[in-house]
Amino acid sequence: MQILLVDDEIEFTDSLSQVLCREGYTVDIAHDGITGMELAQKTAYDLLILDWMMPQSSGLVLCQKLRSLGQIAPILFLTAKDTLDDRVLGLDAGADDYLVKPFELRELLARVRALLRRSPNSVESAPSTPRLQVGDLEFDRENQLAYRQHRTIELSEKEAQLLEYFMENPNQLLTHNQIQQHLWGESEPPSSNVLAALVRLLRRKIEHSKESPLIHTVYGKGYRFGD
């Protein structure tokens, strides 16, 4: 598995890349967004780890550019920014996960493993049924696209995982813990604000003003999906 690590802190990237290499990953390093962009366009990485604040081009801008170019590899943000607005901004830019500095290495490695299992190049990521449908919403697992009312809905990796889980379990109460376990696996789940922000972004995409709501909040418990 190939990982691109983009962070302007040289000592940090050197030590983190050594840890990742000991875990069996191949790691390329860039210390600014422009170099990171060049590397990301040359190599089909399985995972990108981006620092939010960097010279020349921030990780947020880099993420947005890569998604606009069709890059579908999972993206993990490393950042000191920890407000709900920051999380929404990062997820909306196309990030799949968000880890606040400082962090424990074992948590980072757990999140890396979880994201790599869902990488497009992972054998485990191949779906058994290519399409799902609930009501008038259809989801193409292979291309991570949803369709509703004759419109095509583009999704980030994490949005696609969440929608797939919802559509695999229609009309069932899915608790916050169940959803977090599915999306983040064995890693320590992020705060509930991250899940709430992700649900908000997904709702914005699949529920337009004249369309019936599909994601129903069960207050204090979780969510139910269906029309």
N, C-alpha and C positions, 0 to 999 in steps of 0.2 A: 504494500500500500504506500502511495506517495503523498506526502503532505507538504504544503507550502506554508511556511511561517513568515509572516510579515510584521515586523516590530522594529522600532528605531532604537531600542535599548540593546546594545551589542552584547553586554554581559548576560542579559536575560535570555536572548535568543540562543547564545552559545550553550548555556547550561540546559535550557529546555530542549534544544535539538539533540543534545547528548542523551538526555533521558528518553526521548522519543526513539532515537536510534537503538538504544538498548532494548526497547520494546519490540524491535524488529521492523520499524518503519523507515522508509527513505525520506529524508527531509531536505528540502531546499529552503534557503533563507534570503529574504530581502529586507533592507532597512529603511525603505521608503515606499510610498504608494506607487510611484511611477515604475520602479524596478519590479515591484510585485505584480503590476499589471502586465508587464512584458513577459515575466515568467509564466503567469497564469494563462496567457494566450498561446504560449509555446508548448505547454505540457498539460496533459489531461490528468490533473491531480484528483485524488480521491477525497481530499479534505483540505480546506483552506482555514488557517488560523490567523486572524487579523487583529492587530491593535487598533483601537478607535482613533487615537490621536497620534498622527505621524506628520513629518515634514513633507512638503510638496503636494501630497495628496492623502487625505485621511482614509482610514479604513472604511468609514461610512461611504465616502465617495467611490472608493475602489469596489466595494460590494455592489453599489448601485450600477456602476459601469459594467461589471461582470454579468450581473443579472440581465441587464439590457441587451447584452451580446449573446444571451442564451446559455450562459454558464450555469450548470445545474448541480455541480458538486456542493456538498454541504459546507456551510461557512459558520465558524465559531468565532464570536467576538470576545476579545480580552480587553477589559476596560475598567477604569475607575468610576465611570458614570453609573449611577445606581438608582436614578429616579424612574418612576413609571413612564414619564414622557420619553426618557432616553431609551427605555426598553422598547416602547412602541416604535420609536424612530428607527432603532436597529432592526427590529423584526420587519417593519414596513419596507426597509431598504433591501430585504431579502435574506437576512441572517437566519440561521436555523437554531442557534443556541447562543447563550450569553453568559459569560463567566466574569465575575467582578474581582478585580485585583484588590488585595492579595488573596490568593487561593491556595488550597492544598493540592500538591501534585497528584495525589491519588484520585481526587475529584476530577481534575483535568483529564487524567488518563481514562477514567471511567466514561467521561463525556465523549472523548475521542473515540473510544471503542463503540459507544452507542451510535455515534454519527456515521462511523465507517460501516457499521452493519447495514445502514440505510443508504449508503453511497450507491449511485447508479452502477458502479462497477462491481459491487458486491454480489456474489452468487445468492446470498440470503435475501437480497432485495427484490428478486424476481417474483412477481405476483402470480398466484395460481389462476385467478380470474382477471382478465385484463380490464373489465369495465364493471362499475357498480352503478345502480340507479335507485334513487329514493324519490318518489313523486316525480316532479318534472326536472329534477337535477340528476345529471349523469356525470360520472367521474372516470376519466381515462387514467388508470394507474400508471401505465407505461410512460406516458408523456406528461403526467402531472398537470392535466388540464381538466377543467370542469365545464359543463355546458348547461345553460338554462335559458329558456325563452329566446332561443336562436342567437345567444351570445356566447362567446368563448371567454372563459375565466382563467387567467394565468395565476398560478399559485407558487409560493415559495416552498422549499422542501418541508419545513415544519408545518405550514398550512396544509399541505397535501397529506402529511401523516395524520394530522388531526381530523381532516375531512374523511379520510379513508377509515379511520377508527370509528367515527360517528356513523358512517354509512354501512359499516360491517355490523353495527349494533343498533339498528333503527328502533325507535320507540322504547328504548331501554334507558333507565337512569344510569349514567356513568358518573361516578363520583370524582371529585377532584383528585384523590389519590390514585384511582384507576387510570385516569387520563395521564397524570404525571408519570406514573410507572411505565405506561406504554410509550410515551414520547421521549422520556429520558432514561429509561431502563434502570440499570443498577447504580447509575450515578446519583449523587444527592440532588433531588429535584430543586429547581429554582423556587423563588418565593411565589405565592399565589398570584401576585401581580403580573408575573410573566405569562402565566396561563390565561389570565383575564385579558391581557393585552392581545394575546394570540387569538383568542375567541373573538374579540372585538374586530380584529383585522379580517378574520375569515367571514364574519357576519357582513362586514362592509362589502365584501366581494360577491357573496352568493345571495344576498338578500337586498335587492333594490327596492325602491319605494313602493311599487305596485305589485311586488311579489310577496307571496305568503311567507311568514317566518318559518325557518326550519330548525334553528338552534334555540331551544327553550331553556332558560335558566331555572333550575330548581334551587331556590335560595337556601344557602347554608349547606347544600349537599353536592351539587354538580350540575350536569346538563343532560337534556334529553333531545334527541335528534329525530325529526320527522315532521310531516305536514299535518 
